[in-house]
């Protein structure tokens, strides 16, 4: 085989979460109240626009969650030897960006390095003169054969051509959506297209298509420029910044989703038990989360991460590759964050459960001798699901930001793993340069801001759709 499949633990969790999401969707279609709630969410333009953006981020993360080790060159008859480096499908798709390293910094769309270097120039009389100048990049703009004056015209040409392709794709997708809906409704395509863009459909197709169009008009020109340029520049070691921000997406998704997977059972179970049964159980759970909340979170996380790092360093035989080592530290960080961030959800659900257990239909069920477990599963938990779903998405946003802060102070993900936090940490000292190296920090900020903003808007749409008091 030319490749050796590699299954990281974080890959397992991500794909299990995808399957859980699909299963949840199927169950929601069979449950009339949940189906109606998702329909209300589908009518939200802001919610569906943000969901479209999140879908793109998830797609990038999934491509980066299928790993393998490529085979090294070997002679016929020899045993196949595989590289130590672990790659993903995203790495394969971004091979030009991954392999084209410059010496050091270069600005976005630059053809020359950002810093001057000493260059020896041979004179006509045979002598050598040393001068300082901006050297040509090895890959950025190399197709121009040293004519930097053509950069602007070349960039404009590529952007215009990519824009035309984006417009054609957008028109084709919009026509396909209108045609499919028209056939289903038994109406004309033109009339259905008018209903879509005027917002007269049951689903916010206009928001989805408009967001898809904006993403196309950003992604295709960027892809066209990346063929021969470093569209977002390079970092200190000459690595392409666009490649780094795309690789950071998976780290953010793992931090947000896997940590939430740890937080959710603890917060939901303990919160409902404390609010429903009260008594000594309530006192014990309150004491637990009050004590945990009183410990400074950063110090607790730092101590746990450092202890885990000691375990990793003392057992190098556990790992065949550096990627497996970094992956274990990432999962350890997720579990540590999950075990320290469930207290807020638990406190919120406890308060809501205290109110729900006093309602008449709950007390009637208790008077008729209905089992406590059945009451919790049939009456309490369904009425708390809107809070759980909202907290799920909101916690995702907070955890993405938390990873950036923790990596910034050196207790986040492994330094060999690319993340928004490590990008910001590596770029912080470069802002003091004159002129400042701003593009690495800006790229990480824009991508992280877009991900968090989309998650927050989607959470707002879910709150309006699932909260029974908002209906």
N, C-alpha and C positions, 0 to 999 in steps of 0.2 A: 504493500500500500504506500501511496505517496504522502499520506497523512496518518497521524495517530490521534484518534479522538481523545480529548481530555475533558473530564467532567469535574468542574469545580463545585464546591458545596454551595456557593452563591448562585451558580447556574441552576442547581436543583431547586433552590428556594424560589428563584424568579419564575421558572417554568411551572412550578406548583402553584404559584400565585396566579399565573395566567390561566391555568386550568380551573382554579377556584373561581376566578372571575367569570369564565365561560359558564361554569356550573351555576353560579349565582344568577347569571342572565337567563339561563333556561328555567330555573326555579321561579324567577320573577315573572316570566311570561305565563306560568301556570297559576300564579297567585294574583287574583283580580286587584286587590288594593295596591300591591307593589307594582303591578303592570300600569295602573293608572298613575301612580306617583312618578314612574319613569316617563310616562307620556307627558306629564306636566313639566318634568325636567327637559324633555325634548323640545318643548315649545319656547324655552328660554334661549334667546339669541346669544346673550353673553355666555351662558353655560355651554351651548353647543360650539361656539367659537373657541372657547378655552378647551373643550374636550378634543377638538380637532388638533389643536397645538399639542396637547398632552399625548394624543395618539402618535404624533410624529416622534416625540421624545421616547415613547415606549418602543416604537419600531426600531429606533437607533439602539436602545438598550438591549432589545432582544437579539439584534444582529451581533452585538458585542458579547452575547451570552452563549454563543456556540463556539467552543474553543477546540483547538487541535495543535499538534506539533508537526511541522513539515519534515519530510524525510531529507536527509543530507545526501549529497551526491556519492554514489558508491559504484564500484565496478561490478560487472556481471558476475553473478555467483556469490558475491559477498553478502553478509547479513546486513539488512537495512538498519541504518542508524538514524535516529530522529534528533532533530535540533532540541536544545535545551529551552529555547525561547517558545513560549506559548502564544499563539496568535488566535484571532477570532475572525468570523466572517466580515466584521466591520474592518478589521485590519487588512483583509484581502481586498475589500472594495476600495480602501484608501491607501493601497500600496504606494502610489506615487507620492502622496503626502508623507507617508511613514518613512520612505527610503531617501527622500531628497533632503539631506541635511546640509546646512551651510556651516560656516565657521562659527558664527555668533549672531548677534542681533541683526535683523534687517527690518525695516519699516514695511507696512502693508503696501503691496504692489511695487516695491522698490526693485531696482536693478543693481544697486550698489549696497555694500555693507553700511551699517549705521555708524561705525567707528573707523577712524583713519588708521592706516597701517603704514609701516615703513616699507617702501618699495624701491628696489635698486633698478636704475635705468642706465643702460649702456649708451655712452656718448659716441659720436662719430669718430672721435680720435682714439677710441678704444678704452677710454676711462669709464669709470662707474660713478654715477651720482645717486645719492640716497635722498629720497623725498617722501613726504607723507601725503597720502591721498586715500580716497574711499575706493577700495578694490571692488572689482566686479563680482557679483554673486555667481556661484557655480551653476545654479539652476534658475533662479528668479530672473525672468526676462532674457534668458540666454538665446532664445530664438531670434532676438532683434539684432544679433551680431554686433553688439556694442553701441548701437545707435539709440541712446536714451531719449532722443527727441521724438521717437515714434511711440513712446509708451502711452501717451494720452490718446492718440488716435487708435492704437491697438486695443486699449481697454474699452473705449467707447464702442468700437466695432463689435467686440465680443459681447458687451452688455446688450447692445441693440439686437444682435442675432439671437442671443439667449432669450431676450424679452419677447421676440416674435414667436419663438418656439413655445414659451410659456403661455402666450396668448392663445396659440392654436390648441395647446393641450387643455387649457382652461375652457375654451369654447367647446371642445369635443366632450369633456367630462360633463359640462353643464347641459349640453344637448342630450347626452346619454341619460342623465338623471331625469331630465324633463320627459324624455321619451318613455323611460321605464314607468314613471308615475302616471303618465298619460294613458299608457296601455292598461295599467292596473285600475285606473278610475274610469276608463272608457271615454276619454275626452281628447280634444285636439292638443297637439304638442305646443302650439303657440299660446293657447289659452293657459295651459299648465305652466309654461315658462313665466307667463305674466303673473300667475298666482304665486309662484315660487318667489319671484323677486319683490312682489308686493306684500309678502308675508301672510298670505291667505291659506297656507297649508298647515296641517296639524303638527308638522315637524319643522323646525327652524332650518330648512334647507338653504335659505338665502345666507344665513350666517355661516353655515358649514362651507358652502361654495365660495363665499367671499374670502373666508379665512384660507381656504385651500388655494385660491388665486394669489393671495398675498404671499403665502409660503412659496408658491411656484416662482413668483417674480423675484423672490429673494434667493431661493436655492439654485435655480438654473444659472443666473448670471454668476453667482459665486462659484458654481461648479465649472463654468466656462473659464473663469479667471484662474482657477486652481490648476488648470492643465499646464500652464507655463509660468505662473507667478505664485508667490506666497501671498494669498489674498488678505490674510490677517497678520502677516509678518512672521518672524521667527523669534525664538527665545534666546536665552544666554548661550545655550549649547547648539543653537542653529536648528532646533526642531520646529516644525510648522505649528503655529498656534491654532489654526483651524482643526488640525488633527487632535490636538490636546483637548480642545473644548468638546469635541464629539466623543472622545474617549471618557471625558468626565461625566457624561450623561449617565452611563451605566452605574458608576459609583454613587451618584446622587439617587438613582432609583433604588439601588440595593439598600442604601442607608435609610431611605424613606419607607420602603415597603417592608423589608425584613424586620426593621425595628418596630414598625406598627404591628406586624404579626406577633411579636413578643408582647407588646403593650396591651393589645386588645383583649386577650383572654383574662389577663390579670385585672385590668381595670373594670371590665364588664362583670366578671364573676364576683369579685370582692365588693364592688359597688352595689350590685343588686342584693347580694346576701346581707350586707350591712344594713341597707335600707329596709329590707323586707322583714328580716328576723329580729332586728334590733337586739336589745339585751347585751349579754356579754360578748356575742359575736361582733356586734356593732362597736363596742368599746375596744375590742382587740384590734379590729381592722383600722379604726380611727387612730389608735396608738401607733400602729405600724406605719401608716402613710404620713402621719404627723411627724414621727421621728425621722423617716426617710426624707421628708421635705425640709427638715431643719438642717440637714447636712448640706454644705455648699456643693452644688451639682458638679461644677468643674473639678473640684478637688476629688470627689468620689470617683468620677470618671477617669481622672488622671491616675489615681492610685490603682484602679482596676486594670487600665490599659497597660501601665508599666509592669504590673505583676504578670499580666498575660504575655508581655514582650519578653520577660525573663524566661518564662516557660518555653516560648518559641526559640529563643536563642540557645537554650540548654538542650534542645532536642532537634538538632538539624537533620537527623536521620529520618524524621517524619516527612520530609518534603523532597520530592524529586526535582522540582523547579522553583525558581523564585516567585513565580505566579501563585503557586500553591501556598507558599509562605505568606505572601501579601493577602491572599484571599482569606486565610485563617484569621489574620489580624483584623480584616474588614468585618468578618462575621462576629468576632469577639467584640468589636466596637458596637455592632448592631445590638447584640444581646445586652451589653452593658448599658447602652442608651435605653433599651426597652425596659430593663429592670429598674431604671431610675426615673422613668418619665410616665409611669402609669398612674401616679398619684392624682394628677389633675382630673383625669377622666373618671377615676374611682370616686372622688369627692363629688363630682357633678352628678354621676348616676345615682349615688347614694341619696342625694337631695331630691332628685326626681322620683326615685322609688318610694321615699317617705311620703311624698304627696300622692302617688298613685295608689298605695296600699290603703289609703283612707277613703278612696272613692267607693260609691255604693255597690257597684257591680263586683268589685274585688271582695268587699265584706260579705256580699250575698254568696259568692262562691265559697268563701271560708265557712259561712254558716251552713251551707249544704254539704260540707265535708269534702270538698274537692281537694285533692292532694296539693301540697305546697309546690312541688315541682311542676305540676300541670299549670297551676296559676302563674308561676314564674315564666314558663315557656309560652303559654297561650295568651296571657293578658299583660304581664309586666314587660317582658322583652320586646314584643312587637311595638309597644307604645314608646319604647326608648330607642328604636332603631334609627330614627331621624337624628338623634343626638350622636349615636355611635358613628353613623356614616359621615356626619359633618366633622366630628372630632377626628375621624380617620384621615380625611383629606387635609384638615387644618394641621394636624400633627405631622403629616408628610412635609408640608411647607416648612414647619419649624425645624424638623430634623435635617432637611437639606441645608438650611442656614447653620444649624448647629455643627454639621460636619465641616463646613467652611471655617467656622470659628475655631474648632478643635484642631484642625489641620494647620491653621494659622499659628497656633501656639505650640505646635509640635507634638500633640497627643492624639492626633486623628488617625487617618489611614497610613499605611506603610509609605515611606518616602518614594519607593519605586512605583507606586500606583498613582496614576494620573487622576486628579480630582479638582473640583473648583477651588477647594481649600488650599491644596498644594500649589496650584497655579498662582493664587493670590499671595501665598507665603513666599514663593520664589520671586514674585514681581515687586514686593513691597520695598525692597532696598533700591530698586532701579528708578523709583520715582524721584530720588534725590540726585540723579544724574542731570547733567546739563548738556544737551536737552534731555528731557525725561523720556524713559521708555514706557509708554502708556498703553500700548496695544494689547499686551498680554493680560494685564489687569482689566482693561475695558472689555475684552472679549469674554473673559470669565464672568464679569459682572453682568453683561447683557444676556448671556445664555442662562445664567442662574436666575436673574430677575424675571426673564420670560417664563421659565419653568415654575417658579414660585407664584408669579402673578396668575398664570393659567390655573394652577391648582387652587388658589384662593377664590377666583371667580367661579370655578366649577363647584367649590364647596358652597358658595352662596346660592347657586342655582339648586343644588341638592337640598339645602336648608328650606328654601321656599317650596320645593316639591314634596318633601317627605314630612315636614312638620305638619301634623294634623291641625294645629291652630292657625296655620297660614292659609288653609283651604277656604 
